[in-house]
Amino acid sequence: MAVLDEPEATADAAGLTTGAVARRLGVSPTTLRSWDRRYGLGPAVRAEGRHRRWSPADIAMVEEMCRLTSAGAPPAEAARVARLRHHPTTPTTDPASPHASAPPAPPRADGEAEDAAGPAAGPDAGATDPRPEPEPGPRTPARRGGAGGGLPLGGDVRQECRGLARAAVRLDAPELEQRLLDAVDRHGLVVAWEEVMVPTLRAVGRKWESSGDRYVEVEHLLSWHISSTLRGVPFLFPRRDPVTGAAPVVLACTPGEQHSLPLEVLTAALAERGLPTRTLGAAVPTEALLACVRRTGPAAVVLWAQTRSTASLPLARHVAGLEWGAAGARRRPTVLPAGPGWDRRASAGFPRCSGLREAVDTLGRLCEDGARPPARGH
């Protein structure tokens, strides 16, 4: 009769399998294999012709990796520390070491080959190099012909776009997750969004439009993991202390608008600044939006519209006219129409922001102004 779960009582003698270690740590076996491939966090001794077995020291090393990453340490740095503490004599994958002896990376499940220079020499080598991440470098032209897994990335993109695009086309969810976190850790949220995530999303969209409804699954998977990364940013990376007494920002898509990803990145960027938000998401009904504004008394309301058909100037004007507070100290929100759906001439009476950084700065000033008591009327 087959045994589904090997007993862990013999761990000290024979070691544990990858599956048993994954269950013990609460991570997936795929994650352990990825850490082994990328950071060298695998069993120190490997017997040929047998499944890999994890010794107590090996397990302690990946437990340290889990603890450090849960505390917010960058994965590459966490791996370096965990390896030095528990396997200080293990051969390293650091190319700067005179004794580097990293094993070759296993073949891709889909047979796709890495670049001829190998993964450690690729454009995002910082994601696999266990040394501390280098300072952000300049953007370089992406190579033509399959440089992004067949996606049309264009000629002037950051190097990380290529690896992200390749992982998306392969539907490699663990790799997508790690590359997105590495991009935010290396460049910060604003640059990671504007120069890594958005160009890759646009490339997937162009491929989808030109391929007769193919690559929809690629776009959905990439969007899902970008959304997951954005929601985790305030918990994984350092942020400022909350702004005391700041009025919140309400962020909502206009009725009928389903594209909420830009609001998610703005929410994450405001959270990094310690600014309170109330994000309502996609296709918010008018009455629900008005009720939220009346109940929360926001400093600002961001209305996102991706297309002209969902942009509503009457709604923006109505929200801007809402008032609350005691007589003589009435407040109104500042409304920011955001997204390509808004006509600039028609919405000339509202503030506009040219990008994520300017939007965060503008909303930050509005929130801080809202924290101060308004001047009383005469």
N, C-alpha and C positions, 0 to 999 in steps of 0.2 A: 504494500500500500504506500502510495506517495506521501511524503511528509511535506506539508505546506509551509511550516515554520520550523526552521532548524532550532534546536535548543541552544540558548545562549550560555548555558553553564560551562560549555567547553571553550568559551571565547579565549581564555588565557592560554590554552594549550594550542588550539588550531587557528585561532583568529575567527573573525566574523566575515560573512560575505557582505558585498556592497548593499544588498537588499536589507540585511539585518541592521547594518549601521545606519542606513537611511531611516528605518523605522525607529531606531533608538533616538536619533537626533530630530526627527520630525521634518525631514527634508526628502526630496525625491531622489531616487537613484541617478536620474539624469543630472541633477545638480552636483552630486558627488563626482560623477564622471567629468562634468564640465570643469570643476575645480581641479581635478587631477590633470586634465589636458592643458588648462590655461595657466595654472599656478603651481603645478607639481605637488598638490596636496593629495597624494595617493599612498598606497601601501609601500613601505620602504623596501620590503622584500617581496619579490614576485616569482613564484615557481612556474616554470614553463609547463604548458599543457594542463594547467589547473586554473580554477577560478581564483581570482585575487582574494586574499584574506587580509583583514585589517587587524593589526596587533593593538594592544591597549595604548601604546604610544601613538600609533596612527590615529586612533579614535580620539585621543586627547587633543591631537592637532586640529582635527576638523571641528571638534567641540569648541576649541578656542576661536576658530574661524567664525563659527556661528555666533559666538558671544560678541566678538568684535564688530561684525557687520550689523548685528542687532542694535549695538550701541551707536551705530552711525558711521563707523570707520569705512573708508573707501575699500572696496574688495581687494584690489591689488596690494594695498598697504597691510590690510588685515592678514592676507595670505603670507606676506613676507614675515610678519611678526610671529604668526602661528608656526611657521616652518622653523624659524630660528630658535623658538622656545622649545620645540619638541623634537626636531630632527636637525640639530645644528650641523651635523656632518653629512647630511644628505646632499648629493650633487644638485646644483642649482640650475635653473633655466636662465639665470641672469647672464646675458651675453658679456657683461663686464668681468665676469669671474674667469680666471685663467684655467679653472677646472670644470667649466660648463660642460654638462653631458646630458642635456635634455633629450628624452626619447622622442622619436618622430611622432607627430600627431596622427591619430587614427584616421582612416579614410572616411569621407563624408557618407552619410547614409544614402544620399541620392547620387553618389558617384561624382559630385562636382569637385573639381580640383581646386586647390588654393593657387594663389599667384605663384609664379616660378620662384620667387625669392623666399617663399615659405611664410607661414603666419607671423612669425616673430619679426619679419622685416616689412610687414604690410603697413598701410597708412595709419592704422590705429594700433600700432604695436604697444602703445602705452596701456591698452586694455589687457594685454597678456603678459607684459613685462612686470615681474614682481617688485621692481624698484619703484620709488615714489614717482608719481606722475610728473612729466615735464610741464613747463609753462606752455600755455596755448600757443601754437604756431600759426603761421599765416595760412590762408586758404590756398590750395593748389589745384590746378585743373585736373578733373577726373579723366582717366584714360578712356578712350572710346572703345566700343565693342566689348560688351560684357563686363565693364568695370563695376557696374552696379547690379550684377545678376541679370543683365538684359534690360534694366530700367533706364529710361532716358533722363539721366541726371543733369545734363547740360555741361557746360565747359568750366564753370567757376564755382565749385562747391567745396566745402570742408572735406577733408579726407575721411572723416568718420562716416559720411553719407554712404560711401561705397560699401563698407562692411555692413551697415544697417540695412541697405537695400538687398544685399546678398542674403542676409538672414531672413528678411521678409519674404523673398521669393522662395526660399527653401521651407518656409513655414516653420522655422526653428524658433519656437517660443522662448526657451531658456536663453538662447543667444541674443534674441531681441531685447529681453529684459535686462541682461547684463550690459549690452552696448548702450542702451538708453540711460541706465544709471551711471555708467562711466562718462557719458557725454555731459550729463548734468554736473557730476563731480568735478570734471576737468575744466569745463568752460563756464559753469553757472547756468541757472535756469534760462535767462533771457537769451543768451547766445545759443545754448543748446536747442531752444525752441526755434529761433529765427534762422539758424544757419545749419542745423542738423535735421531736426524733425520735419520742419515745413518743406524744405527742398525734397526730402525723401517722399513725403506724402504727395507732393505735387507730381513727382515722377511716377508714382504708382497710379495716380489719377490719369496722367497722360497715357500710360500704358493701357489702362483699362479702356479709355475712350477709343484707342486705336486698335483694340484687339477683339472687338465684338463681344463684349461682356465677359471676357476672360479676366483673370486677376482680381475679381471681386473679393475672393477669399483672402488675397494678400492685403488688400486695402483694409478689410475688416480686422484682420489680425494685427496689423501695424497700428491701426487706430486704437484698438483695445489696449495694447501694451503701452502706447503713449499715454492714454488716459490713466491707466494704472500707475504709471510712473509719476505723472503729475499729481495724483492724489496722495502719493507717498512722500513727495518732496518735503512737505513741512515736518514730517516725522523723521526723515532719514538724514537731513542736512541741517546745519546750523541756521538759526534764524534770530532776528532781533526780538527783544522783549516786547510784549504787547504795548501798544500806544494807549496810555491810560485815558479813559473817558472818550476815546475816539468814537464818532458815530460810524455805523457800518456802511458798507457798499452793497447794494443789491445788484446782482447780476442775473439777467434773464434773456432768453431768446424770445423774440417777438412771436405772437400767435402764428402757428403753422411752420415755424422755423425749427428744423431738426438738427442743424449743425451746431453742437454745443462745445466742441473741443476747444475753440478759442477762449470760451469763458472759463474752461477748466484751467488753462494755463494762466490766465489772468488771476483766477482765484489763488492758485499756488504761488504766484509772484507776490500778490498782496500779503499772503500768509507769511512769506519770507520776511516781509517788512514789518510784521507784527500788527497788521491792519485787519480789523474784523470784516467778515463778508457774510452775505446771505445769498447763496447761489441756488437758483431755482431750476436751472437746466433748460432743456429743449421745450419748444412749443408751449409757452406758458399762457394760459387763458388770460384775457384782459382783467377780468374781475379778480382772479387770484393774484395777479401782479399788483393791482391797486390795493388789495387788502394787505399784502405784505408791506407795501410802502407806508400805509397808514399805521400799521402796527409796530414797525421797527424804526420809523423816523430816520431814514438813511441820509448820509451826507451826499451821496450820489447814487444814481441808478444807471447802470450800463445796459443798453438794449442792443442785442446783436441781431443783425439781419444779413444773411449770406446773399440773398437775391433781392431785386427790387420788388418782387411780388410779395415779399414778407415784411418789407420796411413800411412802417406806418407813421407818418408825421403827425396825424391827429392824435395817435396814442402817445407819442413823445411829448407833444404839447400838453396833453391832459395830465400826464405824470408830472411834468414840470410845474403845473399849476396847483398841485396838491399842497395843502397846508396842514400843520399840526402845531400844538403847543398852546400855551396860555396867551391871552390877549396882551398885546404889547411885546410879545417875544415869539412871534410866529416864525416857523421855519418852512423852507421849501427845499426839495432836493435839486441838485444839479444833474441834468440828464445828459449822458454821453451816448449819442448814436454811434454804434461801432459796427464795422463790417462793410464789405463792398456793396451791399445792397442799398446803402443810403446815398441819395443824390446830394452832392456837395452844395449845389446852389440852393436847392429847396430846403436843406437843413442848415443854412448859413447862420441861423440864430443860436446854434448849439455849439459847444466846444467840440473840437475834433482832435484826435491823436493819430500821429503817423505810424506808430508802432507800439510794441509791447512796453518798451522801456519808457516812452513818453506817457503812455497810459498809466503805468504804475506811479510815475512821478506826479502826474496831475491828480490822480485819485488820492495819493498820499497827502498832498497839500490840502485837498478838500476834507479828508478825514480829520487831519490835525486842526484845521479851522473849525470843524464841527465840534471838536472837544472843548473849545472855548465858548463861554456864554455869549449869545448874540447881543448886539446892542439893543437896548430897549427903545421902542418908538416914542415919539414926542406927541 
